[in-house]
Amino acid sequence: MQDFLFPLLALVVAYLIGSLSFAVIVSRVMGLSDPRSYGSGNPGATNVLRSGNKKAALLTLVFDALKGLVPVLAVQLWGDRFGLGEGAAALVALGAFLGHLWPVFFKFEGGKGVATAAGAILALNWMLGLATLATWLIIAYFTRYSSLAAIVAAAFAPFYQLLMWGTGWTAGALVVMGLLLIWRHEGNIRKLLAGTESRIGGKAAGATLGASAKPATNTKHKGKK
């Protein structure tokens, strides 16, 4: 019974942690517009950056990555006493990633999972994580397209794992995450092909007003009678 209970419990906890949409949470705390209301509509760090607030984007990136990294590390550090091994760690990584994609706390309307996947991969295998991150950075640097960098990195991560560390639970989780990441970027792929995709650092209209902010009132000058 415990062989089934503890992995299931770990999966549920990871999913709930992944369901914390930090793009929305950080934006609300800092008085910014809901990231789902401008730009790509994606609650992620890249879209938050389009608000022009780099601090909010950085915080979103860090916390989204941590919610993938922390649950996996917890399993690796303390999972042995509960019989949780590589399979459970891979399952937890996938659970946190799925939570970001379909967050229970935000009507199952989540982001694309790039940062969360990166954090999870880094915890599963730090060398694989660095290789995947390097792939993203190279593509992003030369193209300035975050979406293209994410798609390429998602495709290469399982390839790196299979080439250098072989098959197993981790490879299976990476394949599933990679396919879901590419699928979630379907709209971006269409925009890339059409040449209309936004580049990193581009500012989106309507992104500067917070939820509680009011637009400025235009004053009309009265002419003399």
C-alpha positions as CSV (number, residue, x, y, z in Angstrom):
1,M,0.0,0.0,0.0
2,Q,2.8,2.4,0.9
3,D,4.5,1.7,-2.4
4,F,1.5,3.3,-4.1
5,L,0.5,5.9,-1.5
6,F,3.8,7.8,-1.1
7,P,4.5,8.3,-4.8
8,L,0.8,9.4,-5.3
9,L,1.1,11.8,-2.3
10,A,4.3,13.2,-3.7
11,L,2.7,13.7,-7.1
12,V,-0.3,15.6,-5.7
13,V,1.9,17.9,-3.5
14,A,4.1,18.6,-6.5
15,Y,1.1,19.4,-8.7
16,L,-0.3,21.8,-6.0
17,I,3.1,23.5,-5.8
18,G,3.2,23.8,-9.6
19,S,-0.3,25.3,-9.6
20,L,1.0,28.5,-7.9
21,S,1.0,30.8,-10.9
22,F,3.8,33.2,-9.8
23,A,3.4,35.4,-12.9
24,V,-0.1,36.3,-11.6
25,I,0.9,36.4,-7.9
26,V,3.9,38.6,-8.4
27,S,2.0,41.0,-10.7
28,R,-0.8,41.4,-8.2
29,V,1.6,42.0,-5.3
30,M,3.5,44.6,-7.3
31,G,0.4,46.3,-8.6
32,L,0.9,45.3,-12.3
33,S,-1.7,44.2,-14.8
34,D,-2.6,40.5,-14.9
35,P,-0.2,39.0,-17.4
36,R,-3.0,37.1,-18.9
37,S,-4.5,40.4,-20.1
38,Y,-1.7,41.6,-22.4
39,G,1.0,40.4,-24.8
40,S,0.8,36.7,-25.5
41,G,-1.6,36.2,-22.5
42,N,0.8,33.7,-21.1
43,P,1.3,33.8,-17.3
44,G,5.1,33.4,-17.5
45,A,8.3,35.5,-17.0
46,T,8.7,36.4,-20.6
47,N,5.2,37.9,-20.8
48,V,5.7,39.7,-17.5
49,L,8.8,41.3,-18.9
50,R,6.6,42.9,-21.5
51,S,5.1,45.0,-18.7
52,G,8.4,46.8,-18.6
53,N,9.1,45.7,-15.0
54,K,12.3,43.6,-15.0
55,K,12.1,42.9,-11.3
56,A,8.7,41.3,-11.6
57,A,9.9,39.2,-14.5
58,L,12.9,38.1,-12.7
59,L,10.9,37.2,-9.6
60,T,8.5,35.2,-11.7
61,L,11.3,33.4,-13.4
62,V,13.0,32.4,-10.1
63,F,9.8,31.3,-8.4
64,D,8.5,29.4,-11.4
65,A,11.9,27.5,-11.6
66,L,11.9,26.9,-7.9
67,K,8.5,25.2,-7.9
68,G,10.0,22.6,-10.3
69,L,13.3,22.3,-8.6
70,V,12.2,22.1,-4.9
71,P,9.8,19.2,-5.0
72,V,12.3,17.1,-7.0
73,L,15.1,17.9,-4.6
74,A,12.9,17.1,-1.7
75,V,12.3,13.6,-3.1
76,Q,16.0,13.1,-3.8
77,L,17.0,14.3,-0.3
78,W,14.4,12.6,1.9
79,G,12.6,10.2,-0.4
80,D,14.6,7.1,0.5
81,R,13.0,6.7,3.9
82,F,9.6,6.6,2.1
83,G,10.8,4.3,-0.7
84,L,10.9,7.1,-3.3
85,G,13.6,6.7,-5.9
86,E,14.3,7.9,-9.4
87,G,10.8,7.0,-10.7
88,A,9.2,9.1,-8.0
89,A,11.5,12.0,-8.6
90,A,10.6,11.9,-12.4
91,L,6.9,11.7,-11.5
92,V,7.2,14.7,-9.1
93,A,9.0,16.7,-11.8
94,L,6.1,15.9,-14.2
95,G,3.5,16.7,-11.5
96,A,5.0,20.2,-10.9
97,F,5.1,20.8,-14.6
98,L,1.5,19.8,-15.1
99,G,0.5,22.0,-12.3
100,H,2.0,25.0,-14.1
101,L,0.2,24.1,-17.3
102,W,-3.2,23.4,-15.6
103,P,-3.2,25.2,-12.2
104,V,-6.0,24.1,-10.0
105,F,-5.9,27.5,-8.2
106,F,-6.3,29.5,-11.4
107,K,-9.1,27.8,-13.2
108,F,-6.7,25.4,-15.0
109,E,-5.4,28.3,-17.1
110,G,-1.7,28.2,-16.8
111,G,1.5,29.0,-18.7
112,K,3.8,27.0,-20.9
113,G,6.0,25.6,-18.2
114,V,9.5,26.6,-19.5
115,A,10.9,27.8,-16.2
116,T,9.3,25.1,-14.2
117,A,10.6,22.4,-16.5
118,A,14.0,23.9,-16.4
119,G,14.0,23.8,-12.6
120,A,12.8,20.3,-12.5
121,I,15.4,19.1,-15.1
122,L,18.2,20.9,-13.1
123,A,17.1,19.0,-10.0
124,L,16.9,15.6,-11.8
125,N,20.3,16.0,-13.3
126,W,22.3,19.2,-13.0
127,M,24.5,18.5,-15.9
128,L,21.5,17.9,-18.1
129,G,19.9,21.0,-16.7
130,L,23.0,23.1,-17.6
131,A,23.1,21.6,-21.1
132,T,19.4,22.4,-21.7
133,L,19.8,25.9,-20.3
134,A,22.8,26.5,-22.5
135,T,20.8,25.5,-25.5
136,W,18.0,28.0,-24.5
137,L,20.5,30.8,-24.0
138,I,22.3,30.2,-27.3
139,I,19.1,30.2,-29.4
140,A,17.6,33.1,-27.4
141,Y,20.8,35.2,-27.8
142,F,21.0,34.8,-31.5
143,T,17.3,35.0,-32.4
144,R,15.8,37.0,-29.5
145,Y,12.9,34.7,-29.6
146,S,12.1,33.1,-26.2
147,S,9.5,30.8,-27.7
148,L,11.9,29.4,-30.3
149,A,14.6,28.9,-27.7
150,A,12.1,27.0,-25.5
151,I,11.0,24.8,-28.4
152,V,14.6,23.9,-29.3
153,A,15.6,23.2,-25.7
154,A,12.5,21.1,-25.1
155,A,13.4,19.0,-28.2
156,F,17.0,18.6,-27.2
157,A,16.6,17.8,-23.5
158,P,15.3,14.2,-24.0
159,F,17.9,13.7,-26.7
160,Y,20.7,14.7,-24.3
161,Q,19.4,12.4,-21.7
162,L,19.1,9.4,-24.0
163,L,22.5,10.1,-25.6
164,M,24.5,10.5,-22.4
165,W,22.5,8.8,-19.6
166,G,20.3,6.3,-21.4
167,T,16.6,5.4,-20.9
168,G,14.7,5.3,-17.7
169,W,12.1,7.2,-15.7
170,T,13.9,10.5,-16.2
171,A,14.0,10.0,-20.0
172,G,10.3,9.2,-20.0
173,A,9.4,12.3,-18.0
174,L,11.5,14.5,-20.3
175,V,9.8,13.1,-23.4
176,V,6.4,13.9,-22.0
177,M,7.4,17.4,-20.9
178,G,9.1,18.1,-24.2
179,L,6.1,17.1,-26.2
180,L,3.7,19.2,-24.0
181,L,6.1,22.2,-24.1
182,I,6.1,22.1,-27.9
183,W,2.3,21.7,-28.0
184,R,1.8,24.6,-25.7
185,H,3.9,26.7,-28.1
186,E,1.6,25.9,-31.1
187,G,0.5,29.5,-31.4
188,N,4.1,30.8,-31.2
189,I,5.1,28.4,-33.9
190,R,2.5,29.9,-36.2
191,K,3.6,33.4,-35.4
192,L,7.3,32.4,-36.0
193,L,6.4,31.1,-39.4
194,A,4.4,34.2,-40.1
195,G,7.1,36.5,-38.9
196,T,4.9,38.1,-36.3
197,E,6.3,36.6,-33.1
198,S,7.3,39.1,-30.3
199,R,11.0,39.3,-29.5
200,I,12.5,39.2,-26.0
201,G,12.2,42.6,-24.3
202,G,9.4,43.9,-26.5
203,K,6.8,45.9,-24.6
204,A,3.2,45.0,-24.9
205,A,0.4,47.6,-25.0
206,G,-1.8,47.7,-22.0
207,A,0.7,46.1,-19.7
208,T,1.6,49.0,-17.4
209,L,-1.6,49.6,-15.5
210,G,-2.2,47.5,-12.5
211,A,-5.5,46.0,-11.6
212,S,-6.2,48.8,-9.2
213,A,-4.7,51.6,-11.3
214,K,-7.0,54.0,-13.1
215,P,-6.2,55.4,-16.5
216,A,-5.3,59.1,-16.6
217,T,-8.2,61.5,-17.2
218,N,-7.8,63.8,-20.2
219,T,-8.3,67.4,-19.4
220,K,-10.0,69.7,-21.9
221,H,-8.9,73.3,-22.2
222,K,-11.8,75.7,-22.2
223,G,-11.6,78.4,-24.8
224,K,-12.6,82.0,-24.1
225,K,-16.1,83.0,-25.1
